[in-house]
Amino acid sequence: MEPHGTRRIEDFGLVGDMHSAALIGRDGSVDWLCLPRFDSPALFTALLGTAEHGMWRLSPSTAAGGPDQPTASRRRYRLDSLILESEWDTADGTVRVIDFMPPREGPARLIRIVEGVTGCVRMHSELRMRFAYGRVVPRVQTLGGRTAAVAGPESVYLDTVVPVRVADNTLYSDFTVTAGERVAFVIGWQPSHEAPSAAADPEIALTATDVFWKSWVDQCTYDGPYREAVVRSLITLKALTYAPTGGIVAAPTTSLPEDIGGVRNWDYRYTWLRDAAITLSSLLRTGYREEARSWREWLLRAVAGDPENLQIMYGIAGERELGEAELGWLPGYENSVPVRIGNGAAHQLQLDVYGEVAEALYLAGQHGLEQEHAISQLLMTLVGYLETHWDQPDEGIWEVRGRRRHFVHSKVMAWAAVDRAVRMIESGGADGPLERWRDLRDTIHRSVCENGFDTVRNTFTQSYGSRELDAALLLIPQVGFLPPDDKRVIGTIEAIQRELSTPDGFILRYPTAGEDQGVDGLPGDEGAFIACSFWMADDLAMIGRVDEARALFEKVLHLSNDLGLLAEEWDPRLQRQVGNFPQAFSHFALVNAALYLSTALTPPVLGAAQ
């Protein structure tokens, strides 16, 4: 069977319940949903395969089953919420589909309400549930007036008032809605051995979901420029948070390619310490302290009593084993294979992570979170590890699968970790070897400036002794390693503009080697990394080139889809978003860039009290 439609990554919208999330196309098809958790096997996997791998299309009959699968005439989120509303204008009238996942109380649920706006519109629902990433066809049966799909340990119940027809283990419904009429569909997941849960009232659930998001957004303290984009990014970051533990996933998807048709396809449904720590910083700086407190508790549980063996990522509940495997029965998004689950980078050495975690813990204290002894002790232990390991080569922020190197960004973030520990000791918030760590901080700083700087080109380089550049070098002034007006900082910014910019002005992470294997150990190329372009805007603002910074920020912001969502990268050749979607890294970079621009010529330096 052919791939399920021709949907670009940016064609999808997101709904979620802080346990999992669904991606819904402009044509009304749910093509991705993992239940009951972000990292559970998918129930709908058409995103990475065909309709036979599971999907749920709900749209006007004139839009269903045709060769072009007509898309909604318009769509939007209901104000500042995660309730998606899609509208179709047909010859017979206008209809609205309201999609949402209510914040979890009981079973995981996806609710779809069809609302007639004008006229009388014929509707079609095609629900094809396929468990285990599209590999397992369930047994479908009617139980007590409800339709159930059961496969091994899992079951999904469908509740609706319209008739359901079953054919080829697929559930079909055809019905009409008139102006003012509403018809609801609810699916709920639960373990198959448990007694069926009571059916949800969709209207009550809709109201509760609306109230939840309004209440959450009301806590936002940011009132600067680009507020609409900032709030949408914060909502997205909240949606990527696993409520029971506070763990934050990098994205709700796996294997959306960084290079269409290539092998750069990774599973992002886990908690990277780096991403989560920077997300925490964004939330703290916009008024969300409870999320910060929850993540700190998650970190303490995940690290447990063994902080010396810190992993760069964990499962959303703190799991350590994230073994990587390939799903050979899936053809991949636009034939991009392999489709991977799990992530083999979990046990890499990435020294920069210590700096991001230290920065987040320090910033939490600066924003008024109580500095518990366990937190300060964790930071001291992490820096104690760095004391004897900072000078080792590592895989770096970009998780290269080539040989380890002395990445400059890793050393800079090791310096940042020591610096934050020193500051905490100086403020009386922790006990530690103050003078020894001051010396260590100076030693790391000297090493970077002597070994990671190209005096001929006046720029820092990707790694010691290399000529390549790396967009992560843009973080040097943001973490306070050097002041923004330092000639070496300005030289690095300008070198990255020259050597890592795409023709349309976006920023690449680092040079790739096409069909050969480059520094990352992988063949193929990739798009411009969206966060890196935001970092460039940050730096331009910091060195006083504010107009240029604003122009770049707005240019990157324009890459968002119509719902304000961003993937990991932008392919300048294909002019489309690529990579997992939506991506936390892109959204917290957007928030931080807006914060920098809101202060114009006096942007905050990370680590300083705001």
N, C-alpha and C positions, 0 to 999 in steps of 0.2 A: 504493500500500500504506500502511496505517496505521502511525504511529510504533511502534517496537518496545517494546511494553509500556508500563506507566505507572510507571516507576521514578523515584523521587526521587533527587536527587544523593547524599543520604546513604545510599541503599540500596547503594552500591557499596563494595567493598573494593579494596585496592591490593596488587599484587605487582610486584616489579621486580628488576632485576639491575644497577643503577647505570649502565645504558646507556639503558634504556627502562623502560616500566612498563605494566601492564595494569589495567583496571578490570573487576571481576567483580561482577555483581549477586547479590542474595539468591537468585535463581532459578537460579543456576549458569551464567549467560550472560556470556561475555567480550564486552563491547560496545565496548571501546576498546583498541587496541594499535597502536603505531607501531614499525616495525622498519626498520633496526637501531638507530636512535637515537630519543631523545625527540622530535626535531623532524622525523623522517622522515615521509613520507606514511603514513597509517594503513592497516593490513590489516583491522582491524575498526573500523567507523565507525557501527555501529547507535546508539551514544550520541547522535549528531547526526542520525540519519536513521531508517531502517527496517532490518529484518532483512536486506533485500536489499543493504544497504550493508556487510554483513560482520559476522559474529558467530559465537560458538561456544558452544552451549548443551550442557551435560552435567548430567543430572539423572535422577531416577527416571522411568520411562516414564509413571507416573500423573501426573507433574508436567510432562511434556513435551507441547507441542502443544495443551494444553487452553486454554480461553478465559481462565482466570485465572492461568495460569503459576504454580502454587503455589511458594512460596518455602521456603528451608531452615528447618527447625525451630529451628536455632541455628547460630551460627558464631563463630569466634574465631581469633586468631593463636596459633600454637604458642608458648607462653611469650613470651620477648622476641625474636621473630623476625619475618620477613616471609613466613612460611609460613602460608597461609590454610586453615583447616579448616572446611568447611560440612557439616552433618549434616541428613538428612531422616529423619523417622519416617514410615513408610508402614504400610499394613495388613499387608504381607508381611515387614516387618522394618525395620531401621535401616541406613543407608548413609552413608558419609563420603566427601567429595571433598576431596583435598589439592591445593591449587594453589600453585605457586611458579615463580620464574625463577631458576635457579642463577647465582651470580656468574659473569660472562662469562669463559669460557675456550673459545675457538672460536666456533661459530655462536651466534646469539641463540636461546634456547630458552624455551618455555613448557611446563611439565610439569604434567599433571593425573593424579593417582592416585586411582582409585576403590577404596575399601576397604569390604568388608562388615563390619558391626558385629554385627548379629543377623539371623536369618532368611535369606531368599533374595529379593533385590530385583532386579526388572527395570530395566535402565538404558537410556538413549537418548542418543546423541551426535549433534549436528547441527552440522557444521563448514562454514561458508560463508565462504570467503576471497575478499575483493574488494580488489584493490590500488588505490592512488592515491585514497584517501579514498572508496572504494566505487564508483569510476567504471569500473574495469577488471576484467573477468571473466577469470580465468586459464584456461589449458588444463590440465585435470586428467588425469593418466596414471599408470600403474603402472610403476615402474622398479625392477627387482631386488627385488621383493617389498615395495617401499615406495611410498606414494602421494605423488605430487609435483604441486604446483600451480605453473605457470610463467606469467609475464607479463612480457615485455620483459626488463629487467635483473634481475628478482627471481625468486626461487623459494622455496617453502616445502615441506618434507618432513614427512609425517606417519608416525610409527612407532607401531604398536600390535599386540598379539597377537590382537585380535578382528577378525572380518571387517569390511570396509569396503565399502559400497555407494555408487556414484556415480550421482546423478540431478540433472539441471539444474545441473551444475557445483557441486554440494553433496555433501559426504561424510557418510554416515549410518552409524551402528553401533548395533545392538541386541544386548544381552547381559544376563546375570544374574551377580550376585555373591552368594556365600554368606558367612556369618560367617568372618572370618579370611582371606578371599580378597582379592587385590589385582590390579587391572587398570590398566595405565598407558597414557596417551596422551602423545606428545611431538611438538610441532611445532618445527622448526628453520628459521630463515631464513638464506639465503646468496645471493650473486650467482649468477644463473642460468648464467653461463658457466663456473663452477668445477665441478670434479668433486664429486659428492655427498660430504659429510662423513660420517664413521662415525656410526652411531646411538648416542645416549647411553644409558647404563644409568640408568634413572630412580631406582632405590633408592640407588645410589652418589651420584647428584646430590643426592638429598634429604638424605642424611647430611652431605655437604659443605656444603650450604646451611645446615643446622642448626648445624653447627660454626662456620661463618663468622659468623653473627649472634650466637651465644653469645659468641664471642671478642671481637667488636666491642663488645657491650654491657658486657662485663666491664671495659672501659676507663673506663666512666662513673664519675666521682668524686662525682656528686650523690647525697646520701643524706638529703635533706630531705623535707618534706611534699609530697604529690601525686607521689611518685616514679614511680608507674606511668604517670601521664599524661605526665610529663616524658620518661621513657624511650621511650614510644610516639612522642612528637613527635620525639625525636632520631633514632629509627629512620626515621621518615618523611622527615626532612631528609636523612639519609644516602641514602635511596632516591632522592631528587631530585638527587643529585650524579652528574654524568657522570664516571665513574671515570678514563677515559683522560686527562682534562685538569684535573679539579678544578672545572670550571664547575658552577654550581648553578642548576637551572631554578626558576622561580617556581611552576610547577605542571606536571603532565604532560599537561594537556589544553588544548584551545582551544575558545572559543566557548560554554562553559557560561555562561548568561546571569546578569548581576547583576540584571536585571529580567525576569522570566518573560514571554516574548512580545515583548520589546523589542529594542533595537538595541545595548545595552551588552554586546557579545560580543567578547572579545579573545583573542588567542593568547598564552598564557603559557609556552610551551615554550622560553624563552630565559633568558639569565642577566642579570638586572637587577643592576647594581653595588650598588644600595641593598639589595635583598633578600639578595644573596649576602654582603655585608659584615656585615649584622646576623645572618645565619645563622652566619657565622664567629664572631661574638662569642658566640653561644649555645653553639656547639661548644667554643670555647676555655674558657668558664667552667664547662664540665662535663667537661673532661679530654681533649678531642679535638684534639691539636696537629697531627697529621699532615694532617687535613683543612684546617686553617688554612694549613699550609705549602703544600699543593697549590694552594689558592685563590690564595695570593700569587703563586705561579709563573704560574698562569693569568692573573692580572691583568697581570703584567709582559709576558707574551706578547701579550695583547689590546691593551694600550695601545701597545706597541711603542715606536718612537722618536718618537711624536707625541702626547704626553700633553695638549697644548693642545687637541686635537680629541677629547677624551674623550667617548665616547658613554654614554648612560645604560644601554644594554643591548647585549649582543653575543650571537652564537650560542654554543652550548656549547663550541665549539672556538676561540672568539674571532672568528668571522665578523662583519663589519661590516654587510653588506647584508642586511636582513631585510624586504625589500619586502612590503607588505601587499596581499593579494588576497582576493577573495570566491569561495566555492565555491557557485555558483548551483544545482547539482543536489542539494544537501543541504537538507532542510526545516528543519533546526536542532532543537535540544533543545526540545521542547514548542513548536514553531513559532517559536522565537526566531531571527530572521535579521537580518543576514546571518551566515553562518558564515565566519569569517576565518582565513586563515593568514598568517604574517608579522606584523609590527607596525610601523605607521607612526610610532609614538612614538619610535623608536630615535634619531632625530636631533633630538629636542626638546632645549631648554636647561632643565636641571633642576639648579639650583645646589646643592640640598641633597645631591646625590650626592657632591660633594667632601667634605662633612662626614662622611658615613657611611663613605666609603673611608678618610679620614684616621683616624677613630675606630678602625676595624678594624685598620689597620696599627699604630697606636699601642698598642692593646690586645694585639696579638700580641707586641710587644716586652715589655709588662708581664708577660706570661705565659711568658716565657722563650724565645721564638723568637729565634734570632739575628737581629740587626738588620743585614742586609746593606746594603752601600753603595747598591746599585741601588734598594732599598726606600726608604731615607731620601732618596735623590735624587729618586725619583718623588714622594714627598710634598712635597718642597720645590718641585718644578716645578708641581704642582697648586696649591699655595698661591700661587705666583708668578702663575699664571693668574687666580686669584681676586682678586689685588691690583688688577687693572684691570677686573674684570668683576662683582664682588660686588654692585655697585649697579645692575645691569641687571634689568629685569623678566624673568620666566621662566614656564615652564608648571607648575613646582612638583611636589611629591611625587605629586599625584594625576593628573598627566599630562593636564591639561585641554586640550580641543581648542577652547576659546574663545581670547580674546585673552590675551596675556601680562600678568602683574601682578607687583607687588612683594610676593610672598608672604612673610609674616613667618617661616614655618618655614624657607623657603629661606635667608633672611638669618641666622637663628639657626644653621643648620647651616654656613653660610659662616664664621660666628664660630667654631664648633666646630673647623673645619678649621684655621683660623689658630691657635687655642688649642693644638691638639695639636702643630702644628709648633713653636710657641714652647716647649712643654714638652720636645719632643725636642731642640731646640737647647740648652735650659737644662741638660738632663741629659748633654750631650756626645755624643748619638747622631746628630747631624747638624750641618752648618754652614749658616748662613743669616743674613739681616739681622735680628738679634734685636730691636734697639730699634725698627726700622721696623715690624716685624710686631707688636710689642707695641702700638705706636700704632694700627696697622690694627685689631687686635682691639678696642681701646677705641672706635675710630671706628664700627665695625659695631655694637657693643653700644649705643652712644649713639643711632645711627640707628634701631635697632629700638625702643628705649624711647621715643623722641620721636615716631616716625611710625606705629608699629604698636600703640599702646596707647590704648584708649578710657578716658579718665580719668573720664568720667561713669558708665560702667557698670563700671569697675574690672576690665577684661579686655583681654588682647591680642586682636587681630582677625585675620581670615584674611589680609588684605593691607593695605598702607598706605592709609589713608583710607577703608576699608570698614567696614561694621557687621557683616558676616557673621562667624561663628565657624568654627573649623576644628579638628577633633580632633587634628591634628598639633601643635597648640599644647601639648598635654599633654606633649610631649617636652622642653619648655623646662627643667624642673628635672632631667630625667634626663640631659641632656647637660652640666649644670652651668652653663647660661647665667645662671640665678638660683637662689638657694637655695630649698629647699622651703617654708621658713617666710616667704618674702617675700609681702607682702600682695597683690602683683600676681599671683603664682603661684596663691595660694589663690582670689583673685577669678576668675581664668581657669578654674580647675577647677570652681568652683561655677557659673559662667556656662554652661560646656559641659554640666554636668548639667541645667541648666534648659532650654537651648535646643536641644541636640542629642541628647537622650535620647528613645528610643521609649517608648510607653506601658508596655512591659514592662521598661524600665530599661537597654536596650542603647544603644550610642553610634553615631550616624551620623558619617560623615566630615565632611560639610558640608551645608548646605541644598541641595536640588535643586528644580527648578522645574516638576515635572510635565510637562505636554505642551509647555511653553515651554522655551526654551534658557536654562539658568542659567549659573553661572560656568564650568562645565565644557564649555559649548558643545554639550550633548547634550539631547535630549528625554527624558522619562521619569524615573522615580524609581529608587531602589535600596534595598537592605536596609541593616541595621546592619553596619558593617565590624567583623568579629570582633576584629581586632587592636586597634582603637580602644577596645573595652571592656576588653581586657587592660591597655592603657595607662592607662585610668582607674583600674583596680585598683592599678596601680603607684603612681600619684600619690597616691591615697588612703592607701596605706601610708606613703608618704614624708612626708605631712603629719600622720601620727599617727592616722588614722582606720582602724586596722587591722581592726577587726571588720567595718566596712563594706567594706573592701577584700577581705577573705576571702569575704564573702557574694557580692560581685559576681564574684570569680574563680570561685567554685564554680557560680554561675549560668551563666556563660559556658562553663565546662567541661561543664556539662550539655547544651550544644548539640552536643557531639561525638556521632558515631554510635556504634553498639554496638562498633565496632572502635577507637574513640578518634581518628577522623579528622575534620578540619574543612575546610570550603570557605572561600571568601573572605568571604562575608557570610551574614547571617541575615535572612530576610524576616519581619518581625514580623506582617505581615498574613496571609501564607500559612502561617506557623509552619513554615518549612522552610529548609534551607540553599540558598544560591544562589551562583553564581560558580564559577570554576574550582576543581578538586578533585583531591587535597587540596592545600591552599595553604600554601606555605612561610611566608608572612607571618603567617598565623594560628598556625602551630606554633612559630615562634621567639618570637612574642609570648607564647605560653603558657609556654614555657620561661623566658623572662626574668621574667615575672610571678611564677612559682613561686619563682625565685631571690630576687626582692624580698621576697616574703612569708616566705621561709625566714629572712630576717634581721629580720623584723618592724619594729621601730622604728628600726633602723639599716640601711636598705637601701643597697647600694652605688650610687655614682654612676658612670655610664658614663665610662670613661677612667681611673678610679682603679684602682690595683692591688688585686687580690682575694686 
